[in-house]
Each structure stands twice: as structure tokens, then as C-alpha cells.
Amino acid sequence: MDNKLMLMIPGPTPVPEKVLLAMAKHPMGHRSGDFSEIMAEITQNLKWLHQTQNDLLILTASGTGAMEAGIINFLSPGDRVLVGCNGKFGDRWGEVCDAYGLQTERITAEWGKALDPEQFREQLEADKEKTIKAVIITHSETSTGVLNDLETINRHVKAHGEALIMVDTVTSLGAVSVPVDQWGLDVVASGSQKGYMIPPGLGFVAVSTKAWEAYKTAKLPRYYLDLGKYRKDAAKNTTPFTPPVNMFFGLQVALQMMQAEGLENIFARHKRLTAASRAAVKALGLPLFAPDDAASPAITAVAPAGVDAEKIRSVMKKRFDIVLAGGQDHLKGKIFRIGHLGFVSDRDILAAISSLEATLLELGYEQFSPGAGITAASKVIAEL
Ligand SMILES: *Cc1c(COP(=O)(O)O)cnc(C)c1O
């Protein structure tokens, strides 16, 4: 049906009408006092969302740009880095490190499994010479729906003492607590089209004092993504280059909405949506791709047996106007993913699960009793 599409992919995520309307205004001059006022409010609220007093920089870039900025501003060619690779995004950060000539050491886990913090501990403890300059982790691995144990891995990084911890929080920020200051995270990168409830186009990086120390001697080339420029200008509530000002209008409203809901409520909602989705999928007899103790709060990946994942996605879209994500790389056709990140409510999950049941029946998959999924999801929603 026209204009009825419901996005349940892990990004871009749905955008509230209030935010869309805020963006539908004439742009303003980005060197104006009015713009600086908006930027000051946004920066303050972004720090609130990141639970930090660190510098919070806003880039005109997607999440990859924010993460690349984080990697290139604090390191030098040949620096030794440990990169956690257990999915598409972890692999990407390995590629970025390779592209910039770092000495990249990958700590891997099978796609669908969490990274093992012990492997980080062993490498970091063995590094008596302190040659490891950074540990780079994807917190929520969107390609598989796995949440890596950042808290424990970070504890090992802190015990090492020298290495910076750099984190892709693109699908964890705004879904689960990422206490940047409490954990002492040095570089924290994210993108607007995920937990922020606004369209794609902005990247965010939180930078610690320790990372700024490394910046002074870091030698990788940088210009547009030179975070020092953004830091200097952010102090005056402005940006080095023309920002997408209408995105800022939207972000201002989205952050106000998040503040009204409250951090704890936002995290509780994502926890509930995740638990409801997982309970429903189990009740439908479909295997979950990520284990219960490492479930991403943003995305539930399902590896259906006996029914084609791409057919499920196709019927969901054609008959019910619900867009689910497919698998990436070698998981194409093997899994589908239900996004529940950002502006997603209990009602959206109930709609998705009941539509999924109808889709399965239409495809002749009958290894569940009709209503089992929706019953399981409803129970979770009633209890959590
Ligand atoms: C979406 C996403 C990114 C960023 O991808 P872009 O297309 O560059 O915005 C990075 N990491 C994770 C985990 C993501 O989900």
C-alpha cells in the first residue's frame, strides 16, 4: 500500500514525523548565531546520550566516516592494532587499518558468535613492550545481531595501560548503555541513521583526553576528517566545513524526544523489544543466529531452516509493507534480520511478528501453532 512502508532494518531506521517536519524548513546560515545556539544544545545532549564530558564531534559522514576519523587521527603508519572481527563491520575496520598501513592483527570469532575477551587479554598481557597502540571493537555487530562484551574487553585494555580503545557503537548507542566516561572509552563512533531516529548523513565521535594526547604525535594523513579542526570549532559551537544544517534541525528534535523518554526508559524499551522478538522467533521454531547471552539490542538475526530467508523478506514487503534486512556477504539468503532500533515501539514488534506468522503460513511453513509467536511476544511485553 502506498505510503505505508515500515522500516524494520537496522538502518536507516524509522524517523518520527516531528523530526521530519523540523527538517522541512529553509536552511539557515551555518555561521549564524542561531545555528550556533542549535549546535550548542545538540552537543550538550549528545554528551548526555554518550554519558560523557569528553569532546563530542559532529561530522558530515556516515558511520564508516566517523569510524575512519577515529582510526586515522590517533595513530601512525606501522602502528600495531588489535581488531575484533566477527562480522561485516569488524572486518571493515580491519580493512580501514590495512588501507592506512597499520600493523593489523585480527582477533576473530565465527560470524554469529561473540568475540572472546580472553583472546584480547592474552595478547595484551603478552605485550610487555607496549607495542599495541589501539584495540578496535564493534560493540553491536549489526551483520549478525551479536553484542560483543565491550566492558570485559575494555577492562583488559585498561590493564594494558597504553593502548587506546576505539569502539564502533553505531547500533549500540541509544539502545543499550554505553557509559563512555565510566568505562574510559577513548574513541566512540556512531552514525545518525541508527539509534538517533534521524536520516543518514551525520557521524559522531566522542574523544577522550588520552586520545587527544595520541593525536599530538599521530602521523597518518588527514584533512577533511582532521578531528582537531572539529574540536577547535566545536568550542565555538561551529563546524570547520558546511554542515547539513537541516539534519541538525532534525537531530535537535530527536534528542529532545530522547531526553523526554529518559536514558533508562530507552534502554528498557530496546531490551523489551529484543526479548519479545527473540521469544517470538523461538516460539515459531526458527533458529536465532546470535546466542541469548550476546544478543544485540538493535537487531535480531534469524536463520530459518526449511524456509527461504529471501522469500520471507519478499512476502513481508509485498503483502505487509514491512522491510526486513537480509544477510550480508556469505550470510546472504541464509538469514534475515529484524531491526528494532531507535523509533520502534511494542506495537511495531507485534505487527512484525504477526505478519511474520502470516508470511510463514503463506510460504507453507507450518512447524508452529498459529499465534505462538504473537503469544510469546505479548507475554514478554506484558512482563518487562
Ligand atoms: C550501519 C553500521 C555502520 C556504518 O555504516 P555506514 O553505512 O557507513 O553508515 C558501522 N558499523 C555498524 C555496526 C553498523 O551497523
Ligand as a Chemical Component Dictionary entry (heavy atoms), coordinates in Angstrom:
data_LIG
# 
_chem_comp.id                   LIG 
_chem_comp.type                 NON-POLYMER 
_chem_comp.pdbx_formal_charge   0 
_chem_comp.three_letter_code    LIG 
# 
loop_
_chem_comp_atom.comp_id 
_chem_comp_atom.atom_id 
_chem_comp_atom.alt_atom_id 
_chem_comp_atom.type_symbol 
_chem_comp_atom.charge 
_chem_comp_atom.model_Cartn_x 
_chem_comp_atom.model_Cartn_y 
_chem_comp_atom.model_Cartn_z 
_chem_comp_atom.pdbx_ordinal 
LIG C1 C1 C 0 25.499 0.841  9.900  1  
LIG C2 C2 C 0 26.755 0.492  10.589 2  
LIG C3 C3 C 0 27.950 1.184  10.349 3  
LIG C4 C4 C 0 28.061 2.338  9.431  4  
LIG O1 O1 O 0 27.750 2.122  8.138  5  
LIG P1 P1 P 0 27.550 3.378  7.201  6  
LIG O2 O2 O 0 26.879 2.798  6.016  7  
LIG O3 O3 O 0 28.871 3.935  6.916  8  
LIG O4 O4 O 0 26.703 4.352  7.960  9  
LIG C5 C5 C 0 29.053 0.853  11.086 10 
LIG N1 N1 N 0 29.033 -0.121 11.998 11 
LIG C6 C6 C 0 27.924 -0.787 12.277 12 
LIG C7 C7 C 0 27.970 -1.827 13.352 13 
LIG C8 C8 C 0 26.743 -0.505 11.588 14 
LIG O5 O5 O 0 25.616 -1.152 11.887 15 
# 
loop_
_chem_comp_bond.comp_id 
_chem_comp_bond.atom_id_1 
_chem_comp_bond.atom_id_2 
_chem_comp_bond.value_order 
_chem_comp_bond.pdbx_ordinal 
LIG C1 C2 SING 1  
LIG C2 C3 SING 2  
LIG C2 C8 DOUB 3  
LIG C3 C4 SING 4  
LIG C3 C5 DOUB 5  
LIG C4 O1 SING 6  
LIG O1 P1 SING 7  
LIG P1 O2 DOUB 8  
LIG P1 O3 SING 9  
LIG P1 O4 SING 10 
LIG C5 N1 SING 11 
LIG N1 C6 DOUB 12 
LIG C6 C7 SING 13 
LIG C6 C8 SING 14 
LIG C8 O5 SING 15 
# 
